[in-house]
Amino acid sequence: MTMNPLLPLTALLALACPASAQAPVSPARPVSADEQAPAEQSPYVQLQSVGEFAELVARDRRVSFAPRTVAAAVRELERKDAGNAARAAALMALGAAHAVSERGRIESHALEAELEVRQAAILALGELRSADIGVLLQLGGKRAAVASYALFALARSGVPAGLAAVQEIAGQAAHPLNAAAREALGFALDPPVESDVARAYFELRFDAARRFGLVDDQAWPTLLAEDLARDSNFLSRVVYRAAADLNRAGVKDHLLEVTLAGGSPERLRGVVAAMPTELARMLEEDLYAPTDRREWEALLDEIERRGIEALCVPILRRAWTDPAARTKALHLLARARAPGALELVELGLRAADPLARASAVHALAYAPSDKALPLLAGFESDVDPLVQRAALVVQYRLGSEDASAKLREVLEIDSTQRAIGEASRPKAAPNAERPARGGRGAGGGDKAADKPREPAKPRASEDAPKLTPYSREALQWIEALLPATADRRVRDLLVVARVRTPDALRQRVDTELAWHGDARSRAALRDVLRRQRPSGAAGARAVMALARGAGLADIELLRELFPLGDEPEVDVELALALIAAREAAVLPLLRAAVWSEPWNRSVLAGALVLHHGGIEALRAEVARPPAGINDRDLRRVGFALGEWGGAVEVDRLAGRVSAADPALQGALLGALSTRSR
């Protein structure tokens, strides 16, 4: 069926939408209140945070361990960068899977490891149901933090001698472990007796099942991904932002309708990323205006993240008129070097709020130094230390030698560099002296000289400065430098200073350095996220930093992390990174968005499916729709196929289905919609 470009549009519409059609095509449907409301936690996410002991018992009935458990757990234990939580879960998984062949590995951890890992290994030994309980009996005589776990494991082991040892202690009222022994025996009752060890046992079992086993007979990531696929708000956040990166005609048309239809403020991130100049013009002509603080925040955050402030000056000027958005808008106007920005910054310098004043001071970094430095002079003695530090940082960025000397002094940059250099420099071993000249040839060398020498090991100099943690004052200076990491000179300071910051702040420093391309910080950030799952705004920013210019190691880690389930901000960033990398893990999310309303999100998700797997992937959606869909759904997905595939796909589909097929009706309209471009 070849499309005739001269065929009247009314005839095509009559063919595409016969009287029997269930519902008219409505490309611009307002988003419902349900879609705007925050999604409630899914049932599986809630399983991660149960607190009552009875709930722990009930949850445990849903976990199991499959044949793949042992191999996966062993791989985790053999990873050099595995954290304590992961090792503990892997050991429990081996015990729960009754991997008797791994008893030696488990025993070695039970005898010598950090306490968290030892306790997990001890519980795992009890789960093995092995007759060899010598290690558990030995550990039962150690300190309470170890012995209480050993008694619990002995009671669980099923070995008569182990049970008898626990019963003996439980019968001695004066024994210091009497209570722990009675609790261990009570765990076998129905219902089991609650104790700290019993709670730890259930938590470890669940963590092991999430990582290496099954929950409700399915892999935990699969369950969480299905939960996310049912979360309409999550799908909108991911699809609109991911679609903004598609270089495809028609995307802006759909995002324009998304803008005007209303809904979650997060939709505007995709809009401003894809069409900043068009959105700016809409604001200028009063065709659209953000409705509240959250919409302004979404717009300004995305403008800042993508560095597109120069394209969004009209948006930023309008934002400056809103008190809730003024501080960030002022900073972005200065960064864009917009006409009149310096005058607005001078107004900001008079703000009563120290945060607003400090932000205005930071904005002076983008002004000519001959104008900015005189304005900064008075803020070195501002009443608020936050403003004082901001003034010195900006002076440093503008080339002030005095500011440079002050920052290097307070952060001890020179001594820190010296300590790092000394610690990494190979030193010759004390006995590795050069032989006397002619030693062997003259016959005066001893036999030791004939032996091969050990290679010299790196050794810090005796008088090298020590890398002690920073003082509170120094850490406050690090905080003041973080907003300015776009400046190369600031990054040079932070690359050195990071080694003396506490873990939480170091992660933030590494995040910003990795964002700006520092390879060592990127590697350090990967190591941190392997040991500690990302959470909150800092975790989301860390994922964004790894996703920016991601390499194979970054993608592998992001794939392992997705999905977290109880960290929606992080899961959004993980999903976006994996969509950009065309990873299979996010395909269920895209398919769910294709087959659900609203209209524009569905069609944009179709474009993402095509980007992910090519036109064959989108054809497959039409050819093999999921169960439970109706004619409206088929017509909408057919529209996506026609819009993104063009008339060729309409002809191809027409050769396989009847003219009354709703998918073909939608494909015709989708292909027609491209005529106006």
JOLIN-V587308 format. One line per field, one symbol per residue. phi: phi as a letter, one per 20 degrees, with the letter a starting at -180 (. if undefined). burial: # if it has 9 or more other C-alpha atoms within 8 Angstrom, else .. Layout:
phi: ???
burial: ???
//
This chain:
phi: .efefefggfffffffcffeffbffcfdegfffffeffffffgfffffcfcffffffffffeebcegfgfffffgffeffefefffffffffffffeleffdgfffffffebafggfgffffffffffmefedgffffffdefgfdfffffffffefmegffffffffffedfeffdgfffffffffffcffffbfffffffffffffffecccclmcfggffffffffeefffffffffffffeeebfoffgfffffgffnpfgffffffffebfffffffffelebbgebgffffffffffffemdffecgffffffffegfdffffffffffflfgnfffffffffefffffffffffgfffeegffefffffgfefdgfdfffgfgffffgffenfffffffffffelfffffffffffdefdffgeeefffgmgffenefefffeffefffegbfffdffeefffffffffffgfegfdffegffffffgefgfdefgfffffffffffgenffffffffgffffecffbmffffffffffffmfeffffffffffeeendcfffffffffffffeleffeggffffffecffgfffffffffffffcnfffffffffcfffnedffffffffgffffeenfgffgffffdcefeffffgffgfffffefee
burial: ...........##.###...#......#..#...##.......###........###.##.####...##.###.##....##################...#..##.###....###############..#.###.##.....##############..##.###.##......##.########.....##..###.###############...###.#######.##############......##.######.#.##############..#####....#....#.######.###...###.#########....##############..##.###.##.#..#.##########.#....##..#..##.#...#############.#..##...##.#.#..####..######...........#.....#..........#.###...#.....#...##.##.###..#....##.######.##....##########..#..##.########..###.##########..#...##.###.#####.#############..##..#########################.###..######..#...#.#################.###.##.......##########..#...
//
